[in-house]
Amino acid sequence: MSKFGLVRCSRWVWRFKTLHPQKKASTFFTTTTEGGQAVNENVSRRPEPPPIRVALTESAGRGVFATRRIGAGELIHRAKPLVSHPSLSKLQNVCYFCLRKLGNSVDSQSQGASFCSEECRKQSKVFHDVEVKADWLAYDEYCRSHGLKYPLLVKRLACMVISGAASADLLDILQPAILSPEMISKMEEGFGLLRSAFTMANIPDAHMEFMSRIRINAFRIEVAGGLYGDLLSSAAASVDAEAAVGTAVYMLPSFYNHDCDPNAHIVWTENVDARLKALRDVDAGEELRICYIDASMNHDARQTLLYQGFGFQCNCPRCLSGD
């Protein structure tokens, strides 16, 4: 499943491990002794696991299910990206690594890339050193002229694999792509340009079987009202929008199936780190679903976009009702 779309109204919007495992959290709190004296205690607690499980559905492959009742507005879980990349139009406005808005000051720069902190610069150094060895003019122009963003993620992950920062099988657990001949044809052009850029720079080739998985699992991250708002992004992240700050692929969020009337959505508040929240009360055992596209579109427009972007015909209750 890929993600492209906006979430602009209450009914709309939108896989367990994050890229970095959670650490034990040290919590400071105050208790009261029998004599009424307040004392501070330092208690180490394990973080609560998300109230979800991944399991097979009857008709849509794997899905995410609630393990207990989840209230409307409740944070279900957080997720760090496996790979992310800023939009070409936002390279000077957001951090090259975490996509945080830079504002009026830039804390660190490196070979044409801007970072919000020295930590982000260090985190990206290994794969960025590979990126800057190649000429990406033709590849970037291909992305601009076709309105595509997911190829930027393919480039980033290829550089991560070449540099040793990531394994070539990083995305193998994600849903494999079912692509039409037209989709494959379009991808082959970009694939050729990517290989050419590496070859001309004498950079060892990377196994890029992950390209199609990125194509259908990329979230487009948008800005709303100064925040990375209640916007979901999907549909191969293929529609170009000036509001988009970048794209990213996540592990657990990629296991969420689609519904045109979703009960959960994805939120970005500061950077590329995602938060999934419930849109309404969800019962234990109920599947959690997000919306891959703009849910305010009419029935025919949604069906067309879902088929072209994701390769499936939606049979959610809303679509079956003709709404």
C-alpha positions in Angstrom: 0.0 0.0 0.0 1.3 3.4 -0.8 0.1 6.6 0.6 -0.8 9.8 -1.1 -3.7 12.0 -0.3 -4.7 14.6 2.2 -6.8 14.5 5.3 -8.8 17.6 5.4 -12.0 16.8 7.3 -13.0 14.9 10.4 -13.9 11.6 8.6 -10.7 11.7 6.6 -7.1 11.1 7.0 -5.7 8.1 7.5 3.7 -1.3 10.3 5.0 -2.4 15.2 8.6 -2.0 15.1 10.1 1.4 14.6 13.5 1.8 13.0 15.0 2.4 16.4 13.9 0.2 19.3 12.5 2.0 22.3 14.7 2.3 25.4 13.6 2.1 29.0 12.2 5.3 30.2 13.2 6.8 33.5 10.2 8.5 35.1 10.4 10.9 38.0 7.3 11.4 40.1 6.3 12.4 43.6 4.8 10.1 46.3 3.7 10.8 49.8 5.1 9.0 52.9 2.9 8.0 55.9 4.0 11.2 57.6 2.8 13.3 54.7 6.3 14.2 53.5 6.7 14.3 49.7 9.7 12.4 48.4 11.0 12.0 44.8 11.6 8.6 43.5 13.3 7.5 40.3 11.5 4.5 38.9 12.5 2.8 35.7 9.6 1.6 33.7 9.3 -0.4 30.5 7.2 1.5 27.9 3.7 0.1 27.3 3.4 -1.9 24.1 1.1 -0.4 21.5 -2.5 -1.7 21.9 -2.4 -3.4 18.5 -1.4 -6.6 16.7 -0.7 -7.5 13.1 -2.7 -10.4 11.7 -4.1 -11.7 8.5 -7.4 -10.3 7.3 -10.1 -12.1 5.3 -9.5 -10.3 2.1 -6.7 -7.7 2.3 -3.6 -9.6 3.4 -2.1 -8.4 6.7 -3.8 -5.7 8.8 -3.6 -4.0 12.2 -6.1 -4.9 14.9 -6.8 -3.3 18.3 -6.0 -5.5 21.3 -8.2 -3.4 23.6 -10.6 -0.6 23.3 -9.0 2.6 22.0 -10.7 5.9 22.6 -11.3 8.6 20.0 -8.2 10.8 19.7 -6.0 8.3 21.6 -2.4 8.0 20.5 -2.1 4.4 19.2 1.7 4.4 18.6 4.6 6.4 17.2 6.8 5.4 14.3 10.2 6.4 13.0 10.9 6.2 9.2 12.9 3.5 7.6 13.9 5.9 4.9 12.8 9.5 4.2 13.6 12.3 1.8 12.6 16.0 1.5 10.7 17.3 -1.5 12.9 18.9 -4.1 11.0 22.2 -3.7 11.7 22.1 0.1 15.4 21.3 0.2 16.2 24.8 1.6 13.2 24.8 4.0 13.4 21.6 5.9 16.1 19.4 7.5 17.6 17.1 4.9 17.4 14.2 7.5 14.4 14.6 9.8 12.3 17.1 7.6 11.8 19.5 10.5 11.1 23.0 9.3 14.3 25.1 9.5 12.8 28.5 10.1 15.2 31.5 9.9 18.3 29.7 11.1 20.2 26.6 10.0 22.2 24.8 12.6 24.4 22.8 10.2 25.1 22.5 6.5 27.0 19.9 4.5 27.7 19.9 0.7 24.5 21.7 -0.3 22.2 20.1 2.3 20.8 21.9 5.3 20.2 20.3 8.7 18.2 21.4 11.8 21.0 20.1 14.1 24.5 18.7 14.2 23.0 15.4 15.2 21.0 15.2 12.0 24.0 16.0 9.9 26.0 13.2 11.6 23.1 10.7 11.2 23.0 11.4 7.4 26.7 11.7 6.8 27.4 8.1 5.6 24.7 7.9 2.9 25.0 11.6 2.1 28.7 11.1 1.2 27.6 8.6 -1.4 24.8 10.9 -2.7 27.1 13.8 -3.4 29.5 11.7 -5.6 26.8 11.3 -8.3 25.2 13.8 -10.7 21.4 13.8 -10.0 20.3 16.6 -12.4 18.7 14.2 -14.9 17.1 12.1 -12.1 15.7 15.1 -10.2 14.3 16.5 -13.5 12.6 13.2 -14.2 11.0 13.4 -10.7 9.9 17.0 -11.3 8.5 16.5 -14.8 6.6 13.4 -13.8 5.4 14.7 -10.5 7.0 11.8 -8.7 8.4 11.7 -5.1 8.9 8.1 -4.4 12.0 7.8 -6.7 13.8 10.2 -4.2 13.2 7.5 -1.5 14.6 4.9 -3.9 17.7 7.0 -4.4 18.1 7.6 -0.7 17.7 3.9 0.2 20.1 2.9 -2.6 22.7 5.2 -1.1 22.1 3.9 2.4 22.6 0.3 1.1 25.7 1.2 -0.8 27.2 3.0 2.2 26.4 0.2 4.5 23.9 2.2 6.5 21.0 -0.1 5.6 20.5 -3.6 4.4 19.2 -4.3 0.9 16.4 -6.5 2.5 15.2 -3.7 4.8 11.8 -3.5 3.2 11.3 -7.2 2.4 8.7 -7.5 5.2 6.4 -4.9 3.6 3.6 -5.7 1.2 5.0 -6.8 -2.2 3.8 -4.7 -5.1 1.2 -5.7 -7.6 1.9 -3.4 -10.5 0.3 -2.9 -13.8 2.3 -2.9 -17.0 2.0 0.9 -17.2 3.3 1.3 -13.7 6.3 -1.0 -14.4 7.1 0.9 -17.6 7.2 4.2 -15.7 9.4 2.7 -13.0 11.8 1.3 -15.5 12.6 4.8 -16.8 13.5 6.1 -13.4 15.4 2.8 -12.6 17.5 3.4 -15.7 18.3 7.0 -14.7 19.3 5.9 -11.2 21.6 3.2 -12.4 23.1 5.6 -14.9 23.9 8.1 -12.2 25.7 5.5 -10.1 27.6 4.1 -13.1 28.8 7.5 -14.3 30.1 8.2 -10.7 31.8 4.8 -10.6 29.7 3.9 -7.6 29.1 0.1 -7.1 25.6 -0.8 -8.0 23.0 -1.7 -5.3 20.4 -4.4 -5.5 17.2 -2.3 -5.8 14.5 -4.9 -5.6 13.0 -2.7 -3.0 11.9 -0.1 -5.6 8.4 -1.4 -6.1 7.8 -1.7 -2.3 8.7 1.9 -1.9 6.3 2.7 -4.8 3.3 1.4 -2.9 4.4 2.2 0.7 5.5 5.8 0.6 3.7 8.3 2.8 3.7 11.9 1.6 4.2 14.3 4.5 2.4 17.6 4.3 2.3 20.8 6.2 -0.9 22.4 7.5 -1.1 25.5 9.5 2.6 25.4 10.3 2.5 21.9 11.5 2.8 18.5 9.8 -0.9 18.3 10.3 -3.6 15.7 10.2 -2.6 14.7 6.7 -2.2 11.3 5.4 -0.2 10.7 2.4 -0.2 7.9 0.1 -0.9 6.7 -3.4 2.7 6.0 -4.3 3.4 9.5 -3.1 3.2 10.3 -6.8 1.2 13.5 -6.9 3.4 16.6 -6.6 2.2 19.3 -4.2 4.0 22.4 -3.0 2.7 21.7 0.5 4.5 18.4 0.7 7.7 18.6 2.7 8.8 15.1 1.8 8.1 11.4 1.7 8.9 8.5 4.0 8.4 4.7 4.4 7.6 3.3 7.8 7.4 -0.2 9.1 4.2 -0.6 11.2 2.1 2.2 9.5 2.6 0.3 6.2 0.5 -2.6 7.5 -2.6 -0.5 7.9 -5.2 -1.2 5.3 -7.3 1.4 3.5 -10.9 2.5 4.2 -12.6 5.5 2.7 -14.2 6.1 6.1 -11.2 5.4 8.4 -11.1 4.9 12.1 -7.4 6.0 12.4 -5.1 8.5 10.8 -1.4 9.5 10.8 -0.1 12.8 12.2 3.2 14.7 11.9 3.7 17.5 14.5 7.4 18.3 14.4 9.4 16.2 12.0 9.2 13.0 10.0 8.4 10.9 13.1 4.8 9.8 12.7 2.1 9.4 15.3 -1.0 7.3 14.6 -4.2 8.3 16.4 -7.8 7.0 16.6 -10.4 9.1 14.8 -13.2 7.5 16.8 -13.7 4.8 19.4 -12.3 1.4 18.3 -13.4 -1.9 19.9 -11.0 -4.6 20.9 -10.5 -6.9 17.9 -11.6 -4.3 15.4 -9.3 -3.6 12.5 -7.6 -0.2 12.4 -7.7 1.4 8.9 -6.5 4.6 7.4 -7.4 6.4 4.3 -4.8 6.4 1.5 -6.3 9.2 -0.5 -8.5 12.4 -0.2 -11.6 10.9 1.3 -13.6 14.0 0.3 -13.6 12.9 -3.3 -16.6 11.3 -4.9 -17.0 7.6 -5.3 -15.8 7.3 -8.9 -12.8 9.5 -8.3 -11.7 7.5 -5.3 -12.1 4.2 -7.1 -10.0 5.5 -10.1 -7.3 6.9 -7.9 -7.0 3.8 -5.7 -6.8 1.5 -8.7 -4.2 3.6 -10.5 -2.2 4.3 -7.4 -2.5 1.0 -5.5 -3.9 -1.5 -8.0 -7.1 -2.5 -6.1 -10.8 -1.8 -6.2 -12.1 -0.5 -2.9 -14.9 -2.5 -1.4 -15.2 -0.7 1.9 -18.7 -0.1 3.3 -18.7 3.5 2.1 -17.9 2.5 -1.5 -20.3 -0.4 -1.5 -23.1 2.0 -0.5 -22.3 4.2 -3.5 -21.3 7.2 -1.4 
